[in-house]
């Protein structure tokens, strides 16, 4: 009896010691099917003065801060996907095609499973306007993707939201007509959605994705009262998304990679009063960059507290669905790629242009009880403004500049809802094991994966 008790006490001591050794402050166990790898690259043109700035077209004399791209590779054990973010004004169709082809060749990630998103930066080069830079960009994306794919680690994902203060609606309606005017009472989305990917080895994330809603046009042309830059900021810049990425990476001693994804910012811009608004200066860009960067740092830190860690999943299936749709256009049908990418409970829905902020609210309302929605604009194409049907009734800059008819809104919402059904997996057709349903799904997926056009030679 005494011997048995001694053995039990000894075993208890050994188990307790082992548990104590496993629990280390600053580390945590990651049990997950998901692997991730990330890399960032500098995509700043070597000669800024020779490059045509698009967005707010102007001649620049140098570079304020670097333009960068990030590549995040994901693998759930069955499906591979990638997210590419760029400090550019658009995800142009040519660029998306070329980037997908190069990344697929370097990593094996199917081109159709690669999401390419731009920050909508107004102080960077255009793709077709600067072909030498464009070719170098694609090479660099391939290099970054290969580096990311070679550094894959098991990860889990934390999620948290915060808010920013510098965005404002830029439309007001007077006597049934919309004008350009800063409107604090107009619809706006100040939320920042933060995904952090952790391998558990330290409290520093492998990667952080920040999602916010605001035009990166701090360095706009300005008005006559915008001294010292009435003709626009004279240097190339990544605007506030670049400043925020730098801030977040600084918080982690530059041992993480921060990636920015733009939301439905078609009618949301920086709150810089003027006639109708002014160009930013150094104080303004620091305000915005640190406001967003601080919000991301707070959210990322909170999502790692033990109560939040307990909420993390252990199984993150990746499901991707995309479709080329024909939208009603003012001068004929407009082809546009819509995508749904689900990573565990997180659902990315993308549009290839500048959706007004109400699109985000409507899509979230439709999906929020089934997944955690993150609505991304400026992704997988660039068809310009995507105004709501209601905005078309009062006109104004965004619907007037749009190549789409008001009827396009209903098509976009319906098609994104259908893509969400396919990846969320709670609609019968998406999980049925009936042989005919399985054959149909397999055929649709095979066709989708083969649909991505090859890069131009």
Buried (B, 14 or more C-beta within 10 A) or exposed (E): EEEEEEEEEEEEEEEEEEEEEEEEEEEBEBEBBBBBBBBBBEBBBEEBEEBBBBBBEBEBEEBBBBBBBBBBBBBBEEBBBBBBBBBBBBBBBBBBBBBBBBBBBBBEBBBBBBBBBBBBBBBBBBBEEBEEBBEBBBEBBBBBBBBBBEBBBBBBBBBBBBBBEBBBBBBBBEEEEBBBBBBEEBBBBBBBBBBBBBBBEBBBBBBBBBBBBBBBBBBBBBEEEBEEBEEBBBBBBBBBBBBBBBBBBEBBEEEBBBBBBBBBBBBBBBBBEBEEBBBBBEEBBBBBBBBBBBBBBBBBBBBBEEEBBEEBBEEBBBBBBBBEBEBBBEEEEBEBBBBBBBBBBBBBBBBBBBBBBBBBBBBBEBBEEBBBBBBBBBBBBBBBBBBBBEBBEBBBBBBEEBBBBBEBBEBBBEBBBBBBBBBBEEBEEBEEEEEEBEEEBEEEBEEBBEEBEEBEE
